[in-house]
Amino acid sequence: HKQKSFPGAKHPQFARFYQAMGQWYQAQGATEKALDFYQRTILQLVPDFSEKHFSANPPLTNPNTYLPLLEVLHQKMKALRDLAPEHPTNPEHLALATGDLAVQIIDSIRLTYAGETDKQFLLAQSYVIFDQSIELALRRGDCEKAFYLSEKSRAIVLYEALKVKEAMSYSNLPDSVMIEKKELEKQLREIELKLFYTQKEEKDREELKTKKYSLNEFWKL
C-alpha cells in the first residue's frame, strides 16, 4: 500500500511521533505495523535514506543522529526477532543485520563522542543489544558470530569499567560529589536530546547550547 507521509522536509519531531506509534503497535502485538513505523522513524532521522521497507537499514552518515538512531534500531531489531516465528520470510537474519548496525553505532560513539554522558547512556544500551544479538546468532546456528559478539561485549564493558576505576582512584572524590556528577550527566543527556528533537527558535536553541556548555565547564572545575 502507498505510505502516507507528512508534506515538506523531514522533521525530527515526526521521528519521535512515529517511534511512539511503533512502540504502541508493538505493545498491541501488531509487530509488522510497528516495524512500518520504526522504518518511518529511521527515514526521518537519516535525510539521505529513502527505503520504506523494514528490510532496509540506513547508512551511518551523520553522528548527530546516532543516539536516537541507536534507540530505534534496537526497537526494530526486537520487533524483527518477535516477527520471525510467524512471518513466511523468517526475518531473523534482518534482526541480526540490524543488531550489527547498532553495534557499529556503539563503536563509533565510544571512539568519537567526548561526553561522558553519552558513553554512560551507551553502556546501558550496549548490554541489551549485545545480549539480543548473541541470542539471535545462536538461534541461527552461527556460533562463531555469537562468540565474537560475546567477546566484543565483554571487552567494551571491561575497558569502560577500568577507565572509571582509574579515574576514581586518581580523584578520590567524596560520594556527594559523585552524586552531583551523575546528576550533571543526566542533565547533559537531556539537553543533547532536546537540541536534537526541537525545532525551536534560534534564541531557544542558543540557550540550550549555553546551558550545555556551562554544565560541561562546571564539571571541569
N, C-alpha and C positions, 0 to 999 in steps of 0.2 A: 504494500500500500504506500501511497505517497506520504512522506513525513511532513507534518505540519511544522512550520517554523515561524519565529518572530521576524518581522521585517527589519532591514537595516543591518548594521555591522554587528559582529559578535560582541557579547557583553558579559563580563564576569558575574553579574547578578543573575543572569539566566542560568549560568553554570550551577549556582547554588540552588536555584529553584528545581532544575532538572535532577540534581543529585538527591534532593529531598523527595522528589516524586519516585525516583528509583528505589530509595530506601523504603518508602511506603509500599510500593508494589511488591518488593521482596518480602516484606513482613506479612503481606497477604498471601504469599505463596505463588504470586504471578511472576515467576522468575524471568521468563523471556521478555515480558513487558518491562521489568526492572532493568534488564540489560539494554533495552532500547533507550531508556532514559539515562543510564550511565554513559552510553555512547554519545548521546546528545551533550552530556556534561563535558566529555572529552573534546567534542567539536568546539565548544565554547572556549575551553581553556587553551587550545592549540590552534591559532589562527590559520596556519598553512596546512591543516589537516581537514579532509572533507569526506572521508569514508564513513558512511552512515551505518553499515552493518557491524554488529558486535564482533565479528571475526577479525576485524582490522584493529591494529593498535597504532598510535601516533609516533612520529619521530620525536626525539628529545632535542629540541632546538632552543628552548627558552628557559633557562634556570629559574627565572622568577615564578614560573608556574609549577615548579617541581613538587613543592609541599602539597598544594591542593590536588595536583595530578596523582601523586602517590596515594592519597587517600581514596580517590575514586577508582584507581586501578586495583587497589586492594579489594574494594567492594565488587568490582567487576569480576575479579578472579574468584571470589567466593560464590557469586551468582552462577558463573560458568561451571564451577565444581558441583553446585547443587542441581544444575540443569542436566548434567551429564547422564545420570541413570535413566532419565525419561525422554531424552532427545535422540532422534534417529541418527544424528551425526556424532553422538557422544563427544561433546566438545571439551573433554579433559585436556587434550593437547593445547587447546586455546587458553584454558585456565593456566596451564603451566607456562605458556609463552607470555601471558600477561604477568604472571609472577616474575618471570625473567626480566621483564621490563621494569617492574617495581624494584628489583634488586639492582638494576643499573642505576636507577634514580638514587637508591640508598648509597651506592658507591660514590656517585657524583656529589651528593650533599656532604658526605663525610670528607671528601677531598677538597671541596671548594667553598663550603659555607664556613665563614669565620665565626658566626654567632654560636655560643654555647647553647643558646635556647633551641635553635634548630636541631642541634645534634642530640639533645636530650629527648626532644619530641621524636626524632628519628629512631633512637634506640627503642623506644616503646613500640613504635610501629614495626620495627625490624623483627622483633621476637615472633610476632604473629605471622608476618609474611613469610619468613623462613620456615616456620613450622608447617604452614599450609602448603608451601611449595615442596617441602620434603615429603609430606603425605601424598601429594599428587604424583610425584616422581615414583614413589614406592607402589602406588596403585597402578601405575603404567608399567611396572616392572623394570624401571630404569634405576637400578641400584647404584650405578656409577654416579649419576646425577644427584641422587639423594645423598650420597656420601660427600660429594663436592659441596653441596649446599650446606650440609651439616658442619663441615669443617670451616666453610666461609663464615657461617653464622657465629660459630664459636670464636673464630679469630677476631671478628669485629667486636664482639662483646668483651673479650679479654683485653683487647687493645684499648677500648674506651674506658674499661674499669681501671686499668693500670694508669692511664692518664689522670683519671680522677684521684686515684690514691696518691700518685706522685704530687699532684697539685695540693692536696690536703696536707701531705707531710711537710711541704715547704711553708704552707701558710699558717698552720696551727690556729685556724680561725675558730672562735667560740661558736657554740650551737646557735646562738641568737643571730650571728652574722650569716651563718649558712642558711637559716630560715629566711632571712631577708633576701639573700641571693636567689633562692628558689622563687620567691615572690616576684622579684625583678624579672627573672627569666620568664615567668608566666605572663607578666605584663608585656614584655617584649614580643612574645609569640602572638599575643592578642593584637598588638599593633601591626605586626607583619601581615596577619590575615586581613585586618581592616584595610590596610593600604592596598592589598591586592584586590579585595572584593568591592571596595567602594568606588563609585564614580562621582565623588562629591566635587564641590567647588575646589579650585586650586588652593584657596586660602585654607580650607579644612585639611587638605592633604598635606600642606606645608606644616600645619600644626601637629599632625600625627608624626611627620618626619622629625620635627624638632623635639617632640617628646621622646621618640625612639633614641635620638642622638643623646639627649640629656640622661636617659637611663643608662646607656652604654658608658658615658663619661663618668656617671656617678659610681658605677661598679669598679671603674679603673682606679678610683681614689684610694 
